Amino acid sequence: MVARDGNLEGLPAFDKPALVRLESPGRDWEVARLLLQAGARETGETGTDWLVVPYQKGRLVRPGLFYAGFCRILARLRSELARRRT
């Protein structure tokens, strides 16, 4: 869902009642990078210095931007799931 900014369009699994489970994003650097990119879209930031940071377990890269991306995804998911409620 992160790569889609929380957009559920075209995913047939979400056309019927379902349970959505959120996993901790800190275990997968690729997911963390996607959240940073979502945060950059949310804040309008154009700098991408964090894209070249090599993965290092436990390293916090741009926590504010990461949080902005996480909130962006959650807000879109909330909106998408509410729209599908019957």
NUBA-517598 format. One line per 3 residues: number of its first residue (from 1); their letters; for each residue x, y, z of C-alpha. Coordinates in steps of 0.2 Angstrom, whole numbers, plus 2048, in hexadecimal, padded with zeros to 3 digits. Example, Ala and Ser with C-alpha at 12.3 -4.5 7.8 and 13.67 -1.06 7.14 Angstrom:
REM NUBA-517598
1 = AS = 83E,7EA,827 ~ 844,7FB,824
END
This chain:
REM NUBA-517598
1 = MVA = 800,800,800 ~ 80E,80C,803 ~ 814,80C,7F1
4 = RDG = 802,811,7EC ~ 800,81F,7FA ~ 7F3,814,802
7 = NLE = 7E8,814,7F2 ~ 7DE,804,7F1 ~ 7D6,807,7E0
10 = GLP = 7D7,7F7,7D5 ~ 7DB,7EB,7E3 ~ 7CD,7DF,7E3
13 = AFD = 7D1,7D8,7F5 ~ 7CB,7E9,7FC ~ 7BA,7E8,7F3
16 = KPA = 7B3,7DD,801 ~ 7B5,7DE,814 ~ 7C6,7DB,81A
19 = LVR = 7D2,7DE,829 ~ 7E1,7E9,825 ~ 7F1,7E6,82F
22 = LES = 7FE,7F3,830 ~ 810,7ED,832 ~ 81E,7F6,83A
25 = PGR = 827,7FF,82B ~ 838,800,834 ~ 83D,7EE,82F
28 = DWE = 83E,7F1,81C ~ 849,7FF,815 ~ 840,7FF,804
31 = VAR = 82F,802,80E ~ 838,810,818 ~ 83E,818,807
34 = LLL = 82C,817,801 ~ 826,820,810 ~ 833,82D,80F
37 = QAG = 82E,830,7FD ~ 81C,831,803 ~ 821,83D,810
40 = ARE = 82A,848,803 ~ 81A,848,7F8 ~ 810,84D,808
43 = TGE = 81C,85B,80D ~ 820,861,7FB ~ 833,85E,7FF
46 = TGT = 83E,85C,7EF ~ 84E,857,7F8 ~ 852,845,7F6
49 = DWL = 863,843,800 ~ 85B,835,80A ~ 859,82A,7FA
52 = VVP = 86C,827,7FA ~ 86E,822,80C ~ 873,810,80D
55 = YQK = 868,805,818 ~ 86F,803,82A ~ 864,7F9,836
58 = GRL = 85D,804,844 ~ 862,815,83B ~ 854,822,83B
61 = VRP = 854,82B,82B ~ 84A,83B,82A ~ 83D,836,838
64 = GLF = 832,845,835 ~ 831,842,822 ~ 82E,82F,826
67 = YAG = 820,834,832 ~ 818,840,825 ~ 818,831,818
70 = FCR = 811,825,825 ~ 803,831,829 ~ 800,834,817
73 = ILA = 7FE,822,813 ~ 7F3,81F,823 ~ 7E7,82E,81E
76 = RLR = 7E5,827,80C ~ 7E1,815,813 ~ 7D5,81C,81F
79 = SEL = 7CC,826,811 ~ 7CC,817,805 ~ 7C6,80B,812
82 = ARR = 7B8,817,818 ~ 7B2,819,806 ~ 7B0,806,804
85 = RT = 7A6,804,814 ~ 794,7FE,811
END
